[in-house]
Amino acid sequence: MKLTTRSEYALLALLYLTRHYSEKYNTVETVATAQHIPHKYLEQIMLALKRARFVRSSKGQHGGYKLAKPAADITLAEIVRLFDGALAPTDSVSEHFYESTPVEREKKLVALFKDVRDYAAKKLETTTLADVS
């Protein structure tokens, strides 16, 4: 598993919203400036997060984005999977995004990569935004 810039920025934006959860809606400009994320790129990320129901939005002068549910209910695994897909180091050991790969010919490598997948998945699935904010 390797995080893309999209998932890294999504996590940064969500952490900002987590820390400002009780406040009004936060504009993309505010989040982008605070987290040093390109504004246009963050707009796309926020739309994806909204479609996945991690954030909600409001239009108008006091509009913007805020978390759609408590930070303790959003795991890092959900966000990484949304933007990057599999948590496994190779598709042939992925539980959710399986595809055949050449490494399948070596059973000990497959076993090792499954262990890596299991550790990463467990860690990300049990860590919430609240845990890292």
C-alpha angles and dihedrals in degrees: 000000000000121000117233123219088254093061092042091052091044090054092047092050092047091049089053090051090046091055090048096039098129094046129087123282113299120226122232087243092056094049093042092051095045094048098034094241122149106258098227092046091051091051089060092046093049091051090053090048090049093050088051089050097240092120136024128211140213127199128219139051094320095034132119135105138312135168114284092212137013117295089239088065096054117080125202089234091062092054096044092048091049093057105023107025118214123042089206121103090232131023093237091069097041116119095201104028104033119173128159116261134180093252090071088083089072112064095192091054090049090051091049093048090048089055090051090048092049093050094047093044093048092048094048094041092053096043117083133190087256090058094057101036 
